[in-house]
Amino acid sequence: MVSLDMADANRLMAELQQTAGELQRELRALATASEQLAPITVKDEEGAVELTLAANGAVQALVLDEDWRDTIGEESLGLAVSACYQSAIEQRAAQWLKAYSETTDHEGASPVAAPEPVELADPSSAWGLEGREQLREMYAAADAEQADFLAHRAQRAREPRDGVNAARTITVTREGDTITAVTLDERWVKNTNDGVIEKEIVRALNNVMAMSARERENKYEGFPAIAQLRKIAHNPHELMRRMGAIR
């Protein structure tokens, strides 16, 4: 027979509330660091390509020097764009880490709100036993999915995937969240003015990174038990309710 009195329930809720408060402080620090980010502009070694990342990480602009065709040639444009993008991403990561470090160094410990009052339940009741059995079944299902999920994520992280623009003149290769190459149709580059090339490259880069963001949002797609268990684990009241400790 499981025994849980009001003091036990409130103590457990307080511990869960403490954890939630720490998570909230961490999220605030992350948000504050993100707010401090500024656009980053980089150029290739020859000064032929200038790329700007916006504060949110999207490609804000790409500018080609008027003499870029003589400086690097059409065949090297994709490589120069890719190099600029990688450099900008690295600088943005360093900028974010610096902002985050400064935020956490100066942020004091915010008081954690007292846990909301709860109505004690009887864990030995039929519905309490049923709730815990459902949690066990859910955990077993998530555990069965875990190996496949980890293998799936590892494969996606290593697998090169290409994104192309509507005209199929630009190919952007991505591995996980990282753009590894930009390949341009040289004949298209030779016969297209710089303004169009700039806009198309920016659009292609941002489209591929938007694909990456959607994958992160839907990373548990196809693994419903893991998704459900994670959702419950992030809600202390729901977890306690399913355990039969509170109503």
MOMO-V170432 format. One record per helix or strand of 2 or more residues. SS is the DSSP state (h for helix, s for strand). FROM is the first residue (numbers start at 1). TO is the last residue. Records with the same first field share a line. If there is no record, write none. Layout:
SS->FROM-TO ; FROM-TO
//
This chain:
h->6-35 ; 68-71 ; 74-106 ; 126-158 ; 186-190 ; 194-217 ; 224-233 ; 236-243
s->40-43 ; 49-53 ; 59-64 ; 160-164 ; 170-175 ; 178-184
//
